[in-house]
Amino acid sequence: MRSITEIYIDGAFVTPHGQETVDLFNPSTEEKIGSVRLGDREDARAAIVAAKRTFPAFSRTSKAERIDMLTRLSAAVSARTEELTTAMAEEYGAPHYFTGFSVSHAASAFLNMAATLENYDFTRRIGRAEVTMQPLGVVAAITPWNSNYGFICGKLATAIAAGSTIVIKPSEMSGMQTQILTECLHDAGLPKGVFNIVNGRGDVAGAEFSAHPDIAKVTFTGSTAVGKQILKAGAETLKRVTLELGGKGANIILADADLDQAIPTVLTMGLTNSGQACIAGTRILAPKSRLPEILMHLKTGMEAIRTGDPKDPQVRVGPMVSQKQFDRVQSYIRLGREEGAEILAGGEGRPDGIDRGWFIRPTIFTNVTNEMRIAREEIFGPVLVVISYEDDEDAIRIANDTSYGLQAYVHSGDLDHARKVADRLESGRVVVNGAPHEPLAPFGGFKQSGIGREFGLFGLEAMLEPRAVLV
């Protein structure tokens, strides 16, 4: 049992003013494993004061100094890979393949941003003007529970590269992970006040960050509903915002796809991070001309998916993060049947042989129309829907008929064919034939999947403000 009683402000672990505590659970067993004491609005304001005090000096640091800081941060995170991985498996329940990726991904975020910074020119001539990209000021980062390390490190790396100081509010459900990660970041030896981390509720610490006049920018990853609240709160002071929000990604199987190759990739992209991922390709679009064989492959593939102990390397789907999330996903499975969809695999309840833990049976619905709620709303669990289409034009129409537009997928035996379809999708990213992640490419959404971009050059410039000097 672990009791986390401190937050991190001005280069030190301190006892928060806030008195509220929340329990932490192992989602695989439903057992309480610890508690975390939460910061309140006063703690959020103290973090902002520290970041604001440090900003003038930090904003004048050189590229070389910032690159050195980023390199040290990466090394500090990598040094405790085993502890970070164990905490993520215990507190979040992510399967082995995802926890194995998460720590290295978080550590590499600093190196990727260092490489971007190395080649970035903060000053350029445009006509008769000298244009300089200026750091914004104090940045607030609000991060979710489904990839705690990656979101914190990615946003921190970008702020440091830009010369901004930062205050961070992670999910209160990730207290153990946040504590170990904060210890890593502290060990890197950055100047006091450059980064500050306040465990707290979104409607308390997060709300203070979103509205406070000394916050120049909010970068948020989470639900579309909360993103809208942050946008409204920041409007009074015209805060800059980057919002990476929900998704309902189209997972398009084109008629010329090799199903032996495509179906495993379709399921991987649909069930990534146990389905608790905004980038999950949960709407499978299948051509009517090949629908029977596609459904047969999907059923066989889904029934072979192993659900269970996150530490088991063979497991592809772990538990939902909480009882609340478990209940939410179960309610959508019931809703699908009420809407007239048919279950191809899975269904309500826990998987066979599992009698405790917030585990969901990986589920696929067929006979789904794009108007059903299970096809339009983000479920955030291992629940996929199959929607049939007539031809490419119909597939593109269905794929774009959504309020979201974060990440879509196209599967084809002909790359030219796949590119022609991909080029017409209203999505911030399109992945063709399971192409690997590109950490330097911009990431963000169209429509209600967000505002702005993260990663690489686009992410760096989202934390900078151009100033033109005309002589």
BAZA-475121 format. One record per residue (C-alpha): x, y, z; residue number from 1; residue in one letter. Coordinates in steps of 0.25 Angstrom, whole numbers. Example, Ala and Ser with C-alpha at 12.3 -4.5 7.8 and 13.67 -1.06 7.14 Angstrom:
<pts>
49 | -18 | 31 | 1 | A .
55 | -4 | 29 | 2 | S .
</pts>
This chain:
<pts>
0 | 0 | 0 | 1 | M .
6 | 13 | -4 | 2 | R .
2 | 27 | 1 | 3 | S .
6 | 39 | -8 | 4 | I .
6 | 51 | 1 | 5 | T .
14 | 61 | -7 | 6 | E .
13 | 70 | -20 | 7 | I .
25 | 76 | -27 | 8 | Y .
26 | 92 | -27 | 9 | I .
39 | 100 | -29 | 10 | D .
48 | 89 | -30 | 11 | G .
44 | 82 | -18 | 12 | A .
34 | 71 | -13 | 13 | F .
24 | 79 | -3 | 14 | V .
12 | 75 | 5 | 15 | T .
0 | 81 | -2 | 16 | P .
-10 | 91 | 4 | 17 | H .
-21 | 82 | -1 | 18 | G .
-26 | 72 | 8 | 19 | Q .
-34 | 62 | -1 | 20 | E .
-29 | 49 | -3 | 21 | T .
-34 | 38 | -14 | 22 | V .
-31 | 23 | -14 | 23 | D .
-23 | 16 | -24 | 24 | L .
-27 | 3 | -29 | 25 | F .
-21 | -9 | -37 | 26 | N .
-31 | -11 | -49 | 27 | P .
-27 | -25 | -51 | 28 | S .
-31 | -29 | -36 | 29 | T .
-40 | -17 | -32 | 30 | E .
-32 | -16 | -19 | 31 | E .
-28 | -3 | -13 | 32 | K .
-13 | -1 | -15 | 33 | I .
-11 | 13 | -9 | 34 | G .
-16 | 27 | -8 | 35 | S .
-11 | 41 | -13 | 36 | V .
-13 | 54 | -6 | 37 | R .
-18 | 64 | -16 | 38 | L .
-14 | 79 | -18 | 39 | G .
-25 | 90 | -18 | 40 | D .
-26 | 103 | -25 | 41 | R .
-16 | 109 | -15 | 42 | E .
-6 | 99 | -19 | 43 | D .
-9 | 101 | -34 | 44 | A .
-7 | 116 | -31 | 45 | R .
6 | 113 | -24 | 46 | A .
11 | 105 | -36 | 47 | A .
8 | 117 | -45 | 48 | I .
15 | 127 | -36 | 49 | V .
28 | 118 | -37 | 50 | A .
27 | 116 | -52 | 51 | A .
25 | 131 | -54 | 52 | K .
37 | 135 | -45 | 53 | R .
46 | 125 | -53 | 54 | T .
41 | 129 | -67 | 55 | F .
49 | 142 | -70 | 56 | P .
63 | 135 | -67 | 57 | A .
59 | 122 | -74 | 58 | F .
53 | 128 | -86 | 59 | S .
67 | 134 | -89 | 60 | R .
74 | 121 | -88 | 61 | T .
82 | 116 | -101 | 62 | S .
78 | 105 | -110 | 63 | K .
90 | 97 | -105 | 64 | A .
86 | 99 | -90 | 65 | E .
72 | 94 | -94 | 66 | R .
77 | 82 | -102 | 67 | I .
86 | 78 | -90 | 68 | D .
73 | 79 | -81 | 69 | M .
65 | 70 | -90 | 70 | L .
76 | 60 | -91 | 71 | T .
78 | 59 | -76 | 72 | R .
63 | 57 | -75 | 73 | L .
63 | 46 | -85 | 74 | S .
74 | 39 | -77 | 75 | A .
67 | 41 | -64 | 76 | A .
54 | 34 | -69 | 77 | V .
61 | 23 | -76 | 78 | S .
69 | 20 | -63 | 79 | A .
56 | 15 | -56 | 80 | R .
50 | 8 | -67 | 81 | T .
47 | -5 | -59 | 82 | E .
40 | 3 | -47 | 83 | E .
32 | 12 | -57 | 84 | L .
27 | -1 | -65 | 85 | T .
23 | -8 | -52 | 86 | T .
15 | 4 | -47 | 87 | A .
8 | 5 | -60 | 88 | M .
4 | -9 | -61 | 89 | A .
-1 | -9 | -46 | 90 | E .
-8 | 4 | -46 | 91 | E .
-13 | 5 | -60 | 92 | Y .
-14 | -9 | -65 | 93 | G .
-8 | -7 | -79 | 94 | A .
-4 | -20 | -86 | 95 | P .
11 | -24 | -86 | 96 | H .
13 | -19 | -101 | 97 | Y .
8 | -5 | -97 | 98 | F .
16 | -3 | -84 | 99 | T .
28 | -8 | -91 | 100 | G .
26 | 3 | -101 | 101 | F .
22 | 14 | -92 | 102 | S .
34 | 17 | -84 | 103 | V .
44 | 17 | -96 | 104 | S .
34 | 26 | -103 | 105 | H .
33 | 36 | -92 | 106 | A .
48 | 36 | -91 | 107 | A .
50 | 38 | -106 | 108 | S .
40 | 50 | -106 | 109 | A .
52 | 58 | -100 | 110 | F .
62 | 53 | -110 | 111 | L .
52 | 56 | -122 | 112 | N .
50 | 70 | -117 | 113 | M .
64 | 72 | -115 | 114 | A .
67 | 68 | -130 | 115 | A .
56 | 77 | -134 | 116 | T .
62 | 89 | -126 | 117 | L .
76 | 86 | -131 | 118 | E .
71 | 90 | -145 | 119 | N .
61 | 101 | -142 | 120 | Y .
64 | 115 | -145 | 121 | D .
57 | 124 | -136 | 122 | F .
60 | 137 | -144 | 123 | T .
58 | 139 | -159 | 124 | R .
57 | 150 | -169 | 125 | R .
43 | 152 | -176 | 126 | I .
44 | 164 | -186 | 127 | G .
49 | 176 | -178 | 128 | R .
45 | 170 | -164 | 129 | A .
53 | 161 | -154 | 130 | E .
43 | 151 | -149 | 131 | V .
47 | 144 | -136 | 132 | T .
39 | 133 | -130 | 133 | M .
37 | 136 | -115 | 134 | Q .
34 | 127 | -103 | 135 | P .
19 | 129 | -99 | 136 | L .
21 | 129 | -84 | 137 | G .
15 | 120 | -74 | 138 | V .
9 | 107 | -80 | 139 | V .
-1 | 98 | -73 | 140 | A .
-2 | 84 | -77 | 141 | A .
-14 | 75 | -73 | 142 | I .
-12 | 60 | -76 | 143 | T .
-20 | 48 | -76 | 144 | P .
-19 | 34 | -70 | 145 | W .
-17 | 25 | -82 | 146 | N .
-3 | 28 | -85 | 147 | S .
2 | 36 | -73 | 148 | N .
17 | 36 | -76 | 149 | Y .
16 | 40 | -91 | 150 | G .
7 | 51 | -89 | 151 | F .
15 | 58 | -78 | 152 | I .
28 | 56 | -84 | 153 | C .
24 | 60 | -98 | 154 | G .
17 | 73 | -93 | 155 | K .
29 | 76 | -83 | 156 | L .
39 | 74 | -95 | 157 | A .
32 | 84 | -104 | 158 | T .
31 | 94 | -93 | 159 | A .
46 | 93 | -90 | 160 | I .
50 | 94 | -104 | 161 | A .
42 | 106 | -106 | 162 | A .
47 | 113 | -94 | 163 | G .
35 | 113 | -86 | 164 | S .
32 | 108 | -72 | 165 | T .
21 | 99 | -69 | 166 | I .
11 | 94 | -58 | 167 | V .
5 | 80 | -60 | 168 | I .
-7 | 74 | -55 | 169 | K .
-7 | 59 | -57 | 170 | P .
-19 | 50 | -55 | 171 | S .
-22 | 47 | -40 | 172 | E .
-24 | 33 | -44 | 173 | M .
-9 | 32 | -48 | 174 | S .
-3 | 36 | -35 | 175 | G .
7 | 24 | -34 | 176 | M .
12 | 26 | -48 | 177 | Q .
13 | 41 | -46 | 178 | T .
21 | 40 | -33 | 179 | Q .
32 | 31 | -39 | 180 | I .
32 | 40 | -52 | 181 | L .
34 | 53 | -44 | 182 | T .
45 | 47 | -36 | 183 | E .
52 | 44 | -50 | 184 | C .
50 | 58 | -55 | 185 | L .
55 | 64 | -42 | 186 | H .
68 | 55 | -43 | 187 | D .
71 | 62 | -56 | 188 | A .
74 | 75 | -48 | 189 | G .
67 | 86 | -56 | 190 | L .
66 | 100 | -50 | 191 | P .
55 | 102 | -39 | 192 | K .
42 | 105 | -45 | 193 | G .
44 | 101 | -59 | 194 | V .
33 | 90 | -57 | 195 | F .
23 | 88 | -46 | 196 | N .
14 | 76 | -44 | 197 | I .
1 | 77 | -36 | 198 | V .
-8 | 64 | -34 | 199 | N .
-22 | 69 | -34 | 200 | G .
-36 | 68 | -39 | 201 | R .
-39 | 74 | -53 | 202 | G .
-50 | 83 | -47 | 203 | D .
-41 | 89 | -36 | 204 | V .
-26 | 89 | -40 | 205 | A .
-29 | 88 | -55 | 206 | G .
-40 | 99 | -55 | 207 | A .
-30 | 108 | -48 | 208 | E .
-19 | 106 | -59 | 209 | F .
-30 | 108 | -70 | 210 | S .
-35 | 121 | -64 | 211 | A .
-23 | 127 | -57 | 212 | H .
-18 | 140 | -64 | 213 | P .
-3 | 137 | -63 | 214 | D .
-5 | 124 | -71 | 215 | I .
-1 | 128 | -86 | 216 | A .
-5 | 114 | -92 | 217 | K .
-12 | 101 | -88 | 218 | V .
-9 | 88 | -95 | 219 | T .
-19 | 78 | -92 | 220 | F .
-21 | 63 | -96 | 221 | T .
-34 | 57 | -92 | 222 | G .
-49 | 57 | -95 | 223 | S .
-55 | 66 | -105 | 224 | T .
-65 | 70 | -94 | 225 | A .
-54 | 75 | -85 | 226 | V .
-47 | 81 | -96 | 227 | G .
-59 | 90 | -99 | 228 | K .
-59 | 94 | -84 | 229 | Q .
-44 | 98 | -84 | 230 | I .
-46 | 106 | -97 | 231 | L .
-58 | 114 | -90 | 232 | K .
-50 | 116 | -78 | 233 | A .
-38 | 121 | -85 | 234 | G .
-46 | 131 | -94 | 235 | A .
-46 | 142 | -84 | 236 | E .
-31 | 144 | -85 | 237 | T .
-30 | 139 | -99 | 238 | L .
-21 | 127 | -95 | 239 | K .
-14 | 120 | -106 | 240 | R .
-19 | 105 | -106 | 241 | V .
-15 | 92 | -112 | 242 | T .
-26 | 82 | -110 | 243 | L .
-24 | 67 | -114 | 244 | E .
-38 | 61 | -112 | 245 | L .
-46 | 49 | -115 | 246 | G .
-47 | 40 | -127 | 247 | G .
-55 | 30 | -134 | 248 | K .
-45 | 26 | -145 | 249 | G .
-49 | 19 | -158 | 250 | A .
-42 | 6 | -160 | 251 | N .
-44 | 4 | -175 | 252 | I .
-42 | -9 | -182 | 253 | I .
-42 | -6 | -197 | 254 | L .
-47 | -17 | -207 | 255 | A .
-33 | -21 | -211 | 256 | D .
-27 | -23 | -197 | 257 | A .
-20 | -36 | -194 | 258 | D .
-28 | -40 | -182 | 259 | L .
-18 | -49 | -176 | 260 | D .
-9 | -37 | -175 | 261 | Q .
-20 | -27 | -173 | 262 | A .
-29 | -33 | -162 | 263 | I .
-18 | -35 | -151 | 264 | P .
-14 | -20 | -153 | 265 | T .
-29 | -15 | -153 | 266 | V .
-31 | -22 | -140 | 267 | L .
-18 | -17 | -134 | 268 | T .
-21 | -3 | -138 | 269 | M .
-35 | -4 | -132 | 270 | G .
-31 | -10 | -119 | 271 | L .
-19 | -2 | -117 | 272 | T .
-16 | 1 | -102 | 273 | N .
-28 | -9 | -99 | 274 | S .
-37 | 1 | -107 | 275 | G .
-34 | 12 | -97 | 276 | Q .
-28 | 21 | -107 | 277 | A .
-33 | 33 | -115 | 278 | C .
-26 | 28 | -127 | 279 | I .
-33 | 14 | -127 | 280 | A .
-39 | 10 | -141 | 281 | G .
-52 | 6 | -135 | 282 | T .
-61 | 8 | -148 | 283 | R .
-57 | -4 | -157 | 284 | I .
-62 | 0 | -171 | 285 | L .
-63 | -13 | -180 | 286 | A .
-67 | -14 | -195 | 287 | P .
-80 | -21 | -197 | 288 | K .
-74 | -30 | -208 | 289 | S .
-65 | -36 | -198 | 290 | R .
-73 | -35 | -185 | 291 | L .
-75 | -50 | -182 | 292 | P .
-60 | -54 | -183 | 293 | E .
-56 | -41 | -175 | 294 | I .
-66 | -44 | -164 | 295 | L .
-61 | -59 | -163 | 296 | M .
-47 | -53 | -162 | 297 | H .
-51 | -43 | -152 | 298 | L .
-58 | -53 | -143 | 299 | K .
-47 | -63 | -144 | 300 | T .
-36 | -52 | -141 | 301 | G .
-45 | -46 | -129 | 302 | M .
-47 | -59 | -122 | 303 | E .
-32 | -62 | -122 | 304 | A .
-29 | -49 | -115 | 305 | I .
-24 | -52 | -101 | 306 | R .
-30 | -43 | -90 | 307 | T .
-24 | -44 | -75 | 308 | G .
-12 | -41 | -67 | 309 | D .
-5 | -29 | -72 | 310 | P .
9 | -35 | -69 | 311 | K .
6 | -47 | -78 | 312 | D .
13 | -44 | -92 | 313 | P .
2 | -52 | -99 | 314 | Q .
-9 | -43 | -94 | 315 | V .
-14 | -32 | -104 | 316 | R .
-25 | -26 | -96 | 317 | V .
-24 | -22 | -81 | 318 | G .
-35 | -17 | -71 | 319 | P .
-42 | -4 | -72 | 320 | M .
-35 | 6 | -63 | 321 | V .
-47 | 7 | -53 | 322 | S .
-61 | 2 | -49 | 323 | Q .
-67 | 14 | -55 | 324 | K .
-60 | 12 | -69 | 325 | Q .
-64 | -3 | -68 | 326 | F .
-78 | 1 | -66 | 327 | D .
-78 | 11 | -77 | 328 | R .
-73 | 1 | -87 | 329 | V .
-83 | -10 | -83 | 330 | Q .
-94 | 0 | -84 | 331 | S .
-90 | 2 | -99 | 332 | Y .
-90 | -13 | -102 | 333 | I .
-104 | -13 | -97 | 334 | R .
-107 | -1 | -105 | 335 | L .
-102 | -7 | -117 | 336 | G .
-112 | -19 | -116 | 337 | R .
-123 | -9 | -113 | 338 | E .
-120 | -1 | -126 | 339 | E .
-121 | -14 | -134 | 340 | G .
-107 | -17 | -136 | 341 | A .
-102 | -32 | -135 | 342 | E .
-91 | -37 | -128 | 343 | I .
-80 | -44 | -136 | 344 | L .
-71 | -47 | -124 | 345 | A .
-71 | -44 | -110 | 346 | G .
-82 | -38 | -103 | 347 | G .
-86 | -33 | -88 | 348 | E .
-79 | -38 | -76 | 349 | G .
-65 | -42 | -73 | 350 | R .
-57 | -52 | -82 | 351 | P .
-58 | -66 | -79 | 352 | D .
-50 | -71 | -67 | 353 | G .
-48 | -57 | -61 | 354 | I .
-57 | -54 | -49 | 355 | D .
-51 | -41 | -44 | 356 | R .
-44 | -29 | -49 | 357 | G .
-50 | -19 | -59 | 358 | W .
-48 | -27 | -71 | 359 | F .
-57 | -26 | -84 | 360 | I .
-59 | -37 | -94 | 361 | R .
-53 | -31 | -107 | 362 | P .
-66 | -29 | -115 | 363 | T .
-69 | -27 | -130 | 364 | I .
-83 | -22 | -135 | 365 | F .
-88 | -25 | -149 | 366 | T .
-101 | -19 | -156 | 367 | N .
-97 | -6 | -151 | 368 | V .
-101 | 7 | -158 | 369 | T .
-93 | 20 | -157 | 370 | N .
-105 | 27 | -150 | 371 | E .
-104 | 18 | -138 | 372 | M .
-99 | 23 | -125 | 373 | R .
-89 | 12 | -124 | 374 | I .
-83 | 17 | -138 | 375 | A .
-83 | 31 | -134 | 376 | R .
-79 | 32 | -119 | 377 | E .
-65 | 29 | -114 | 378 | E .
-67 | 17 | -105 | 379 | I .
-52 | 16 | -100 | 380 | F .
-52 | 1 | -99 | 381 | G .
-50 | -11 | -107 | 382 | P .
-62 | -10 | -115 | 383 | V .
-62 | -9 | -130 | 384 | L .
-73 | -8 | -140 | 385 | V .
-73 | -12 | -155 | 386 | V .
-80 | -3 | -165 | 387 | I .
-82 | -8 | -179 | 388 | S .
-80 | 1 | -192 | 389 | Y .
-83 | 0 | -206 | 390 | E .
-70 | 6 | -213 | 391 | D .
-59 | 16 | -210 | 392 | D .
-67 | 28 | -211 | 393 | E .
-77 | 22 | -200 | 394 | D .
-66 | 18 | -191 | 395 | A .
-60 | 32 | -191 | 396 | I .
-74 | 38 | -189 | 397 | R .
-76 | 29 | -177 | 398 | I .
-62 | 31 | -171 | 399 | A .
-64 | 46 | -172 | 400 | N .
-78 | 46 | -166 | 401 | D .
-73 | 48 | -152 | 402 | T .
-71 | 59 | -142 | 403 | S .
-57 | 54 | -140 | 404 | Y .
-45 | 54 | -149 | 405 | G .
-32 | 49 | -141 | 406 | L .
-26 | 37 | -147 | 407 | Q .
-31 | 28 | -158 | 408 | A .
-26 | 15 | -165 | 409 | Y .
-26 | 10 | -179 | 410 | V .
-23 | -5 | -183 | 411 | H .
-20 | -8 | -197 | 412 | S .
-12 | -17 | -206 | 413 | G .
-9 | -5 | -215 | 414 | D .
-2 | 7 | -209 | 415 | L .
-6 | 17 | -220 | 416 | D .
-21 | 12 | -217 | 417 | H .
-19 | 14 | -202 | 418 | A .
-12 | 28 | -204 | 419 | R .
-24 | 33 | -213 | 420 | K .
-34 | 29 | -202 | 421 | V .
-25 | 34 | -190 | 422 | A .
-24 | 48 | -197 | 423 | D .
-39 | 50 | -196 | 424 | R .
-40 | 46 | -181 | 425 | L .
-43 | 58 | -172 | 426 | E .
-33 | 53 | -161 | 427 | S .
-21 | 59 | -155 | 428 | G .
-13 | 46 | -157 | 429 | R .
-16 | 34 | -167 | 430 | V .
-8 | 21 | -165 | 431 | V .
-7 | 13 | -178 | 432 | V .
-5 | -2 | -176 | 433 | N .
-1 | -1 | -161 | 434 | G .
11 | 8 | -163 | 435 | A .
19 | 11 | -151 | 436 | P .
18 | 24 | -142 | 437 | H .
26 | 36 | -147 | 438 | E .
29 | 44 | -135 | 439 | P .
34 | 56 | -142 | 440 | L .
21 | 57 | -151 | 441 | A .
10 | 66 | -146 | 442 | P .
-1 | 60 | -137 | 443 | F .
-15 | 66 | -135 | 444 | G .
-29 | 65 | -140 | 445 | G .
-39 | 71 | -150 | 446 | F .
-53 | 76 | -145 | 447 | K .
-56 | 72 | -131 | 448 | Q .
-44 | 64 | -129 | 449 | S .
-36 | 76 | -125 | 450 | G .
-29 | 89 | -128 | 451 | I .
-14 | 91 | -132 | 452 | G .
-3 | 80 | -133 | 453 | R .
8 | 74 | -125 | 454 | E .
21 | 67 | -127 | 455 | F .
33 | 72 | -135 | 456 | G .
33 | 85 | -142 | 457 | L .
18 | 87 | -142 | 458 | F .
18 | 84 | -127 | 459 | G .
30 | 94 | -124 | 460 | L .
24 | 105 | -132 | 461 | E .
10 | 103 | -125 | 462 | A .
18 | 108 | -112 | 463 | M .
24 | 120 | -119 | 464 | L .
19 | 134 | -123 | 465 | E .
25 | 141 | -135 | 466 | P .
29 | 155 | -133 | 467 | R .
33 | 164 | -145 | 468 | A .
43 | 176 | -143 | 469 | V .
43 | 186 | -155 | 470 | L .
55 | 195 | -156 | 471 | V .
</pts>
